[in-house]
């Protein structure tokens, strides 16, 4: 049950998702003293009931993952003292997801799962048929942090400000290939398109709103020189489903699913 202080044999706190990992924006190095943010402090002291000597894992997206000791516990605070690095920082494939905002619950679900699937940036895109035009970026960022903590990622994807579709296309980097999930039915399958796409260091995936892009928008997207139009098969998917399906196929064919890496929690080189 989450909320119980259950250290393992190493003294590390565990909750229902496994060893307790927390994201911080502070530099991590030996003997660094990190003061948890308010929400983290509440979770540590009042949910996990952390005590002096307990251990947690910290990461910041730059300095790898560190085992830290809980110290100076009081009713109002505690300090996390970095002891040893257990994983060096590793990179993830340079993959952006440009998605049209959808209602609250699917949007939060999409951000969580896209984080688990390894995206480096999420970009809300406003189109002619966008219904949910207000985006709670703070909430989406909190969802991304939580998903990174639970999925053993060493980084948190960037959540960017919403952009109009035309602005997105105008500012799109020429060297970044953009996989356009096209419902028109006349594009190559995503597997065939990716298999024949050659090598590119940077990628993006663009999915549309419920009801699809307007004909004018679809034409604008397909004329962009960086675009690789693909179809996701014979069925019409919800926007969040289409995004996650495309991410999974991309990771399987172009991303880090092709690589065997060290198990989480095991130092590199062992």
Secondary structure as GFF3:
##gff-version 3
##sequence-region A 1 270
A	DSSP	beta_strand	14	15	.	.	.	ID=ss1
A	DSSP	beta_strand	18	19	.	.	.	ID=ss2
A	DSSP	beta_strand	21	23	.	.	.	ID=ss3
A	DSSP	beta_strand	33	34	.	.	.	ID=ss4
A	DSSP	alpha_helix	38	42	.	.	.	ID=ss5
A	DSSP	pi_helix	43	47	.	.	.	ID=ss6
A	DSSP	beta_strand	55	59	.	.	.	ID=ss7
A	DSSP	beta_strand	65	71	.	.	.	ID=ss8
A	DSSP	beta_strand	79	87	.	.	.	ID=ss9
A	DSSP	beta_strand	94	100	.	.	.	ID=ss10
A	DSSP	alpha_helix	104	116	.	.	.	ID=ss11
A	DSSP	beta_strand	121	126	.	.	.	ID=ss12
A	DSSP	alpha_helix	137	150	.	.	.	ID=ss13
A	DSSP	beta_strand	158	164	.	.	.	ID=ss14
A	DSSP	alpha_helix	165	171	.	.	.	ID=ss15
A	DSSP	beta_strand	177	181	.	.	.	ID=ss16
A	DSSP	beta_strand	188	189	.	.	.	ID=ss17
A	DSSP	alpha_helix	190	195	.	.	.	ID=ss18
A	DSSP	beta_strand	202	206	.	.	.	ID=ss19
A	DSSP	alpha_helix	215	222	.	.	.	ID=ss20
A	DSSP	beta_strand	227	231	.	.	.	ID=ss21
A	DSSP	alpha_helix	239	253	.	.	.	ID=ss22
A	DSSP	three_ten_helix	256	258	.	.	.	ID=ss23
###
